Amino acid sequence: MPTTYPATDKGRVTQGAALGLAARANLYAGRYQKAADAADKVMKLGIYGLYESYEKLFTYAAENNKEVLFDRQFIKDTYPINVFSLLAP
């Protein structure tokens, strides 16, 4: 699995995303060493890190920043986000 994709394929699952999900699943299952090993592999990829500004982390300017391992890509008028239908039915 590749570690990155070109901009035209942004949003596809990368090696870091798969390892991150494996780390989380192993953590929830109580397999702590496997979770730590998977998380260590993510860190050793050297692609991800903490975003510089927590205040701006949840803004449009911070989309696809280096802290994001896996997220859903929204496309205006094609695949939009409708927060109200998700949070306030």
N, C-alpha and C positions, 0 to 999 in steps of 0.2 A: 504494500500500500504506500503511495507517495506521501511525502511530508508536506508538500504544498501543491497547489494547482494554479494555472494561469487565471487571470481575472475573469475570463469568460466562463470558467467553471467554479467560481467562488461559491462556497456553501456545501461543496461535496465533502464527504467524510475523508479525513486525513489520518495518517498514522498516529498523530498526537491525540486526535479525538477518540480513536479506537482504544488507545492505551489509557486515556483518561476515563473512559467508560468502564474499562476492565478494572481499573483501580477502584472506582466507586462501587462496582458490583462486588468485588472481593472484600472491600471494607464492610459493606452491609452484610455480607455472608460470614463475617468474622474471620476471614482468612487474611490476617493482618500483614504477614510477610509477603504474600502475593500482591496485596494492595500496595505496599511500600515499594516493591520491585517495579510494578507498573508505573507508579508515580515517579520513581527515580528515572525510568526510561524517558518519560515525558520531559523531565527537567534536562536530561542529557541531550535531548534533541537541539537545545539551544535556540528554539524558536519562540517560546512563550515566556512571559514574565508579567510582573505586576504593572498595571497602567499607572502613569505618572500622577493623575489627578482623580481621586475618588469622587470629588464633587462633579466632575464632568463624565464619569464612567458610564452613566445611564442616559447619555444624550446621543443625538444623531451623529455628532462629531466624533464620537468614540466607537462607532460601528466597526466591527472587524479589527479591533485593536489586538495587541499582542497578548492580552489576558484571556481572550476568547479561544477555547478549544473547539467548541461545537455550538452552533446556534442555527436558528431558522432564518433563512433569508426571505425578506418580504419585498415584493415588487409592486410598485404603485400601479393600480388598476388591473393587475394580473393576479397577484397573491398578496393583498393588503392585510394589515393587522387591524383587527377590530377589537380593541381592548374592552369596550363596553359589553360585547357579547360574551367575552371570556370571564370577566370579573363581576358583572352585574346583570345576570339574566333576569 
